[in-house]
Amino acid sequence: MADSPAPQRNAQPDFRTLPQHTGPITALQFIARILDKTGAPNRDKTIDHVAAGDPTTAVTGIAIMALASLDGLKRAAAAGRNLILSYDPPFWSGNDDLDRIEGNSLFLEKRDFIRAHNLVCFNLHDHWRDRAPDGVAVGMAKALGWTQYQADNPALFNLQATNLENLARDLQSRLDDPTIRVVGDPKLEVRKVGAMWGTANQIPAIKLLNSAVDVVITGYAREWEAVEYAQDMIATGQKKGLILLGEVASVDLGMKYCAEWISSFITEVPVEFIGSGKSYWSVG
């Protein structure tokens, strides 16, 4: 009787030829892809984090916004965009330290809305700013039509000669920002402008004010720090100006550019920019 053939071991599959995953993509997978695409190094300490929601949630669409406001979240949910990428986080704190507000009724309402609509909120701040070049700086320069005036530093501009009042009015018009505040002589001649999109912290703001720029543009600053420093410089006879746009106006269009950038490589789901609208209104 002939010997039976020796049993064969099952061949190991070649994983390189297996079908690619075609199922739903989770928020965590999209976030990882976006962070990697920025090319920015990871900071030891960062505010970029999942601030709310389950990161394993399947994504139906992505919404980009400056502030993860309740109004913005409602608009995103209505449009079917459940992954929210925002410059500033949803719970009114840079690190979302919620110990003092966990029983707050507005916190509960916002948290419950996020849960009910399967939203995932990710704070996309440091990686977008640490990208080379800075994503907010690129987007704001593009929106203002200032790309042609950029120096080696994307936040420094050599503008055509104007004065402080005309510069402020031009920014007000281009950004649809009726509540700009200005420090300095309206007739101050302006050519060199330095931008600190978002917030102007004390020492970086003072350093920029003491550089060769005529005017510093920022979102906001503590009034007893950069604002008072600029006022004191002017009191000594120095020709300087400071323009405060407000946080949203100073980064909103930088996040619009973020949406355009993300949509260039994420095609599986819709990507939409949701503008934050006007934060304030002026009297008179």
C-alpha positions in Angstrom: 0.0 0.0 0.0 1.4 3.3 -1.0 2.4 5.7 1.7 0.0 8.6 2.2 1.4 12.0 1.3 2.7 14.0 4.2 0.2 16.7 5.4 1.1 20.1 4.1 1.3 23.1 6.4 -1.1 26.0 5.5 0.9 28.5 3.6 1.4 31.8 5.4 -0.6 34.6 3.7 1.3 37.4 2.0 -0.1 40.4 3.8 1.2 42.8 1.1 -1.4 41.3 -1.3 -4.4 41.2 1.0 -7.3 43.5 0.2 -7.0 47.0 1.6 -9.3 48.0 4.4 -12.5 49.5 2.9 -14.7 49.9 6.0 -15.5 53.0 7.9 -12.5 55.1 9.0 -12.4 56.2 12.6 -11.7 59.7 13.9 -8.4 58.5 15.4 -7.2 57.2 12.0 -8.1 60.5 10.3 -6.4 62.5 13.1 -3.2 60.4 12.9 -3.1 61.0 9.1 -3.6 64.7 9.4 -1.0 65.1 12.2 1.5 63.1 10.2 0.8 65.1 7.1 1.7 68.4 8.9 5.2 67.2 9.3 5.4 69.0 12.7 7.3 67.4 15.5 5.5 66.2 18.6 5.9 68.6 21.5 6.6 67.3 25.0 3.5 69.2 26.1 0.8 70.0 23.7 -2.8 71.1 23.7 -3.6 69.0 20.7 -5.9 66.3 22.0 -9.3 64.7 21.7 -11.3 67.0 23.9 -14.6 65.2 23.6 -16.2 62.2 22.0 -15.1 58.6 21.3 -12.1 58.6 18.9 -13.0 55.1 17.6 -16.2 56.7 16.1 -16.6 56.1 12.3 -16.3 59.5 10.6 -19.0 60.7 8.2 -17.5 64.1 7.5 -14.9 66.6 8.9 -15.6 70.2 10.0 -12.8 72.7 10.5 -13.4 75.8 12.7 -11.6 78.3 14.8 -13.8 77.8 17.9 -15.6 74.7 18.7 -18.6 76.8 19.8 -22.0 75.2 20.4 -23.3 77.1 17.3 -20.5 75.6 15.2 -21.1 72.1 16.6 -24.8 72.4 15.7 -24.0 73.5 12.2 -21.5 70.6 11.8 -24.0 68.0 13.2 -26.7 69.3 10.8 -24.4 68.9 7.9 -23.3 65.3 8.9 -19.8 66.3 9.9 -18.9 64.5 13.1 -15.2 64.9 13.3 -14.5 68.5 14.5 -11.1 70.0 14.2 -10.8 73.3 15.9 -8.0 75.8 16.7 -9.4 76.4 20.2 -11.1 73.7 22.3 -14.8 73.3 23.2 -14.8 73.7 26.9 -13.3 77.2 27.4 -9.9 76.2 28.7 -6.6 75.7 26.9 -6.1 72.3 28.5 -9.8 71.5 29.1 -9.3 71.4 32.9 -12.9 70.8 33.8 -12.6 70.2 37.6 -14.3 73.5 38.4 -17.2 73.3 35.9 -18.2 69.6 35.7 -21.6 70.5 37.3 -22.1 73.6 35.2 -25.3 73.5 33.2 -23.8 74.8 30.0 -21.0 72.3 30.2 -23.5 69.5 30.6 -25.6 70.8 27.7 -22.6 71.0 25.4 -21.2 67.7 26.5 -24.6 66.0 26.0 -25.0 67.5 22.5 -21.6 66.1 21.5 -22.5 62.7 22.8 -26.0 62.7 21.3 -24.7 63.5 17.8 -21.6 61.2 18.0 -19.2 64.1 17.6 -15.5 63.9 18.2 -13.7 67.1 19.0 -10.0 67.4 18.4 -8.0 70.5 19.3 -5.8 71.1 16.2 -3.5 73.9 17.3 0.1 73.1 17.9 0.7 70.9 14.9 -1.0 73.4 12.6 1.1 76.2 14.0 4.3 74.1 14.0 3.9 73.1 10.4 6.5 74.6 8.1 5.3 77.1 7.1 2.9 77.9 9.9 -0.6 77.0 8.6 -2.4 79.9 10.2 0.2 82.4 8.9 -0.1 81.0 5.4 -3.9 81.1 5.5 -4.2 84.6 6.9 -1.7 86.0 4.4 -3.6 84.4 1.6 -6.9 85.8 2.8 -5.5 89.3 3.2 -3.8 89.2 -0.2 -0.5 89.8 1.5 1.4 86.7 0.3 3.4 88.9 -2.2 4.6 91.1 0.7 5.9 88.2 2.9 9.5 88.3 4.0 11.5 85.1 4.8 9.4 84.9 8.0 5.7 84.2 6.9 4.5 86.5 9.7 6.5 89.5 8.6 5.3 91.8 5.8 6.8 94.6 3.8 3.7 96.4 2.7 3.2 99.3 0.3 3.4 102.6 2.2 0.2 103.4 4.1 -0.8 104.8 7.5 -2.1 103.1 10.6 -5.7 104.2 10.1 -5.9 103.0 6.5 -4.3 99.7 7.4 -6.8 99.2 10.2 -9.7 100.0 7.9 -8.4 97.7 5.2 -8.1 94.8 7.8 -11.6 95.7 9.0 -13.0 95.4 5.4 -11.1 92.2 4.4 -11.8 90.3 7.6 -15.4 91.7 8.1 -14.3 92.6 11.6 -16.1 95.7 12.9 -14.5 95.7 16.4 -10.8 96.1 15.7 -9.0 98.1 18.4 -5.9 100.2 17.5 -3.1 101.7 19.6 -1.0 104.5 18.0 -1.2 107.6 15.9 -3.7 107.1 13.1 -1.3 109.0 10.7 1.7 106.8 11.6 3.5 105.7 8.4 3.4 102.0 8.0 5.6 99.7 5.8 6.8 96.9 8.0 4.2 94.8 9.8 4.7 91.9 12.1 1.8 89.5 12.8 1.1 87.4 15.9 -2.0 85.5 14.9 -4.0 84.4 17.8 -2.7 85.6 21.1 0.3 87.9 21.8 2.1 86.7 25.0 4.1 89.2 26.9 7.7 88.6 26.1 7.3 87.6 22.4 5.0 90.6 21.9 7.5 93.0 23.5 10.4 91.5 21.4 8.4 92.0 18.2 7.4 95.5 19.2 11.1 96.3 19.7 12.1 94.9 16.3 12.1 96.9 13.0 8.4 96.6 12.5 6.2 99.7 12.5 3.0 97.8 13.6 2.2 94.6 15.3 -1.1 92.9 14.4 -2.5 90.3 16.8 -5.7 88.7 18.0 -5.6 89.7 21.6 -3.2 90.5 24.4 -3.5 91.2 28.1 -4.0 94.9 28.3 -1.5 95.5 31.1 1.2 93.6 29.1 1.6 94.1 25.4 -1.0 96.9 25.1 0.4 99.0 27.9 3.9 98.3 26.7 3.0 99.7 23.2 1.3 102.7 24.8 4.5 103.4 26.9 6.7 103.1 23.8 4.6 105.7 22.1 4.7 107.9 25.2 8.5 108.0 24.8 8.2 109.2 21.3 8.7 105.9 19.5 6.7 105.4 16.3 4.8 102.2 16.9 1.3 100.8 16.4 -0.6 97.8 17.7 -3.8 96.4 16.1 -6.0 93.9 18.0 -8.4 91.9 15.8 -9.8 89.6 18.3 -9.0 85.9 18.5 -11.5 84.6 16.0 -10.8 87.2 13.3 -7.0 86.6 13.6 -7.2 82.8 13.0 -10.5 82.1 11.3 -9.3 82.3 7.8 -6.2 80.4 8.8 -8.5 77.5 9.6 -10.3 78.0 6.3 -7.0 77.3 4.6 -6.6 74.3 6.9 -9.8 72.9 5.5 -8.6 73.4 1.9 -5.3 71.7 2.8 -7.0 68.7 4.4 -9.4 68.3 1.5 -6.4 67.9 -0.8 -5.5 64.5 0.7 -8.6 63.3 2.5 -11.2 62.3 -0.1 -13.1 59.6 1.7 -15.4 62.0 3.5 -16.5 65.6 3.0 -14.3 68.3 4.5 -15.9 71.6 5.3 -14.9 74.9 6.9 -17.4 76.4 9.3 -16.8 80.1 9.9 -17.1 81.3 13.4 -18.9 84.6 12.6 -18.6 87.8 14.5 -17.7 87.5 18.2 -18.6 91.1 19.2 -20.6 94.0 18.0 -19.7 97.7 18.4 -21.7 100.5 19.9 -22.2 103.5 17.6 
